[in-house]
């Protein structure tokens, strides 16, 4: 099983990935801004029984919003997602309302820039629409229930 969990900071990706690990027995890999090479994303995505806490979409989103050099183009993203899905991989974007994101980030003593976070969230949702990626809302549902929903969706081919 190959699963990518994407979304803004503070939406609950890491907790969902930890819970998915219990369901799948897979390894959780957290990718950060230090991994931004297309080939690296492709190589990591070829590993089986892995759950990504961020992957290539975050590189595209955060690079664009923060004006960093974009090493991954939308064309690269399209090709990656096509091949990843063809190989049985599933991709999900976790979403949360901005006030809930702000609360989660403040609990972790992280900064919250409303305008930047709004741009980041909207870009994730645009990518979800463009590439037909399921969006899972983290609102009133408990993390184990979200993980179960994702697990069930991942095992349906």
C-alpha positions in Angstrom: 0.0 0.0 0.0 1.2 3.5 -0.9 -0.5 6.5 0.6 0.4 10.2 0.4 -1.3 12.5 3.0 -1.0 16.2 2.0 -2.3 19.5 3.4 -1.5 22.7 5.2 0.5 22.8 8.4 -1.9 22.2 11.3 -4.5 20.1 9.6 -3.6 16.9 11.4 -1.6 15.0 8.8 1.0 13.6 11.2 -1.7 12.3 13.6 -3.6 10.7 10.7 -0.4 9.1 9.4 0.4 7.7 12.8 -3.1 6.2 13.0 -2.8 4.8 9.4 0.4 3.1 10.4 -1.6 1.1 12.9 -4.1 0.1 10.2 -1.5 -0.7 7.5 1.7 -1.7 9.4 3.4 0.6 6.9 6.2 3.0 7.6 5.6 6.8 7.9 8.0 9.1 6.1 7.8 12.8 6.8 9.1 14.9 4.0 10.2 18.5 4.5 11.5 21.3 2.4 15.0 19.8 2.3 13.7 17.2 -0.2 12.7 19.0 -3.3 14.2 17.1 -6.2 11.8 15.5 -8.6 13.9 12.3 -8.9 14.0 11.9 -5.1 10.1 12.1 -5.0 9.9 9.5 -7.7 12.4 7.2 -6.0 10.7 7.4 -2.6 7.3 6.9 -4.1 8.4 3.5 -5.6 8.7 2.0 -2.1 5.8 -0.2 -1.0 3.9 -0.2 2.3 4.7 3.5 3.0 2.7 6.4 4.2 4.0 9.9 3.2 3.3 12.7 5.6 3.7 15.3 2.8 5.2 14.7 -0.6 5.5 16.4 -3.9 2.3 18.5 -3.7 3.7 20.3 -0.6 6.8 21.2 -2.5 4.8 22.8 -5.2 2.4 24.6 -2.8 4.9 26.0 -0.3 7.5 27.0 -3.0 4.8 29.0 -4.9 3.4 30.7 -1.8 6.7 31.6 -0.2 8.5 32.5 -3.5 11.1 29.8 -3.2 12.8 28.4 -6.3 10.3 25.9 -7.7 12.1 22.6 -8.5 8.8 20.9 -9.3 6.6 22.1 -12.1 2.8 21.5 -12.5 3.7 19.3 -15.4 6.1 17.3 -13.2 3.3 17.0 -10.6 0.9 15.8 -13.2 3.3 13.1 -14.5 4.2 12.1 -10.9 0.5 11.7 -9.8 -0.4 9.8 -13.0 2.4 7.3 -12.5 1.9 7.0 -8.7 -1.8 6.2 -9.1 -1.0 3.8 -12.0 1.3 2.0 -9.6 -1.6 1.7 -7.0 -0.7 4.8 -4.9 -3.5 6.8 -3.3 -3.3 10.5 -2.5 -5.4 12.5 -0.1 -5.5 16.1 0.9 -6.5 16.9 4.5 -8.4 20.1 4.9 -9.5 22.2 8.0 -11.0 25.6 8.4 -8.5 28.4 8.9 -9.6 29.1 12.5 -8.9 25.5 13.4 -5.6 25.6 11.7 -4.7 28.7 13.6 -5.7 27.1 16.9 -3.6 23.9 16.1 -0.5 26.0 15.1 -0.7 28.2 18.2 -0.9 25.1 20.4 2.4 24.1 18.8 3.8 27.6 19.4 4.1 28.1 15.6 3.4 31.3 13.8 0.2 31.8 11.9 0.0 34.2 8.9 -3.7 34.4 7.9 -3.0 35.6 4.4 -0.3 33.0 3.6 -2.3 30.2 5.2 -5.3 31.2 3.2 -3.2 31.1 0.0 -1.7 27.7 0.9 -5.1 26.2 1.7 -6.6 27.5 -1.5 -3.7 26.2 -3.6 -4.1 22.7 -2.0 -7.8 22.7 -2.8 -7.2 24.0 -6.4 -4.7 21.1 -6.9 -7.3 18.7 -5.5 -9.9 19.8 -8.0 -7.4 19.9 -10.9 -6.0 16.4 -10.3 -9.2 14.8 -8.8 -7.6 14.2 -5.4 -10.0 13.4 -2.6 -10.2 16.0 0.1 -10.8 14.7 3.6 -12.2 17.3 6.1 -10.7 17.2 9.6 -13.5 18.8 11.5 -15.8 17.0 13.9 -14.5 13.5 13.0 -12.0 11.8 15.3 -8.5 11.0 13.9 -9.1 7.2 14.0 -12.3 7.6 12.0 -10.4 9.7 9.4 -7.7 7.1 9.2 -10.3 4.4 8.7 -12.0 6.4 5.9 -8.6 6.8 4.2 -7.6 3.2 4.7 -10.9 2.0 3.3 -10.6 4.3 0.3 -7.0 3.1 -0.3 -8.0 -0.6 -0.4 -10.8 0.0 -2.9 -9.5 -0.3 -6.5 
